[in-house]
Amino acid sequence: MVITKKAINWEYEAKKITQFLKTLDIVPNDISKFILCFIHRSIVNERPDYAPEHNERLEFLWDAVLELIVTEKLFLDFPKKAEWELTDIRSALVRWKNLSKVAIDLWLNNYLFLWKWEEKTWWRQNEYILANTVESLLWAIYLDQWFEVAKNFVLKNIYTKLDDILSNNLTKDYKTLFQESAQAEYEFTPKYELISEEWPDHDKVFQVGVFLWDKQIATWKWSSKKKAQEDAAKNAYNILFNNK
């Protein structure tokens, strides 16, 4: 990875992120991996001469590493739970909502590289971006420090959210809850449709609607279609079932 000096104060950011990694008991071998994990796509889209790469592609490797660690730990900790129960718990642990809490706890928003518009619109507080940053950070830890250090990070910072998830019954996301409730009550599976797209190509906002039959129950707008579907499902669930 090559990051131009005029774009990023290399020495300052390297020192800043190195200090942060010390709080995780990590001494980096290659600090550029960790700098990359904090680069948001908005910089690359607006000024590719500033940095040629951003952190979103890193999620591909992250998913495999995280699921392996969490799956093994759950399997050992809950020998009497059925496979479907463990799957629900694992999904809750790796879901963006939980990961955003991890990012907030670690103050990851202080290390993000964002473009000017994103800075002005408070994207440092965007939970979905924060969750993606946790994913990218694990990628960097895995490649720079290998599996055992990545595993320690997951168990210390992500798996520790398990008690909160179980005590507050957060093992199912709203898309699942709404689908199960709609099938039980109405014998119909919800459908999601893209209603509109706004803003430039690199910073689109998607409006997604959730439907039962041909009736729109709820909508939501977000920079991610997946996130928009989840929040539309949450609204729909609250409208139809939360007061029952």
SULSULWO-V632100 format. One record per helix or strand. SS is the DSSP state (H for helix, E for strand). FROM is the first residue (numbers start at 1). TO is the last residue. If there is no record, write none. Layout:
ss=SS from=FROM to=TO
ss=SS from=FROM to=TO
This chain:
ss=E from=3 to=3
ss=H from=10 to=22
ss=H from=31 to=36
ss=E from=39 to=39
ss=H from=41 to=46
ss=E from=51 to=51
ss=H from=56 to=77
ss=H from=83 to=94
ss=H from=96 to=106
ss=H from=108 to=111
ss=E from=113 to=113
ss=H from=116 to=120
ss=H from=123 to=125
ss=H from=127 to=145
ss=H from=147 to=157
ss=H from=159 to=167
ss=H from=174 to=186
ss=E from=191 to=198
ss=H from=201 to=203
ss=E from=205 to=212
ss=E from=215 to=222
ss=H from=225 to=240
